[in-house]
Amino acid sequence: MIRHFDRPLFFAVLMLCGIGIAMTYSATSTNVALTDYWQRQLFFTILGAIALVTAALFDYRHLELLAQPSYFLLMVSLVAVYFVGEVKNGAQRWLNLGIDVQPTEAGKFLLIVFFAWYLSRFQDRIRSLPYLL
């Protein structure tokens, strides 16, 4: 997978992030309350670059194995939110599992994986109404 990694694009993104960090430093260096903003920006840039490289090295075709179990887990978590979810900011959308978890955030990604699996598996029958529904 590393040979397909687009290095020029990655370095262009890092250069843009570096310019952003320099601009943040320039804009906040005279304000004592904001002097650490550029350090936070640098930290999140490094963290994002590590996450990007890790995701680029992962073969996404392995997600097919997790499509059905993750969809089932998502549905169970959404039902759990309905019955035992906590209300915050006027909406019931959190589960307390030691830490507060919002299942819909992971659900966005999991639905993409599930529907990609479903459409690839039933592509020949998708024109019939039962499979489409």
Salt bridges, closest charged atoms under 4 A:
ASP59 OD1 - ARG61 NE 2.99
ASP59 OD2 - HIS62 NE2 3.75
ASP100 OD2 - LYS88 NZ 2.00
GLU105 OE1 - LYS108 NZ 3.28
ASP124 OD1 - ARG125 NE 3.82
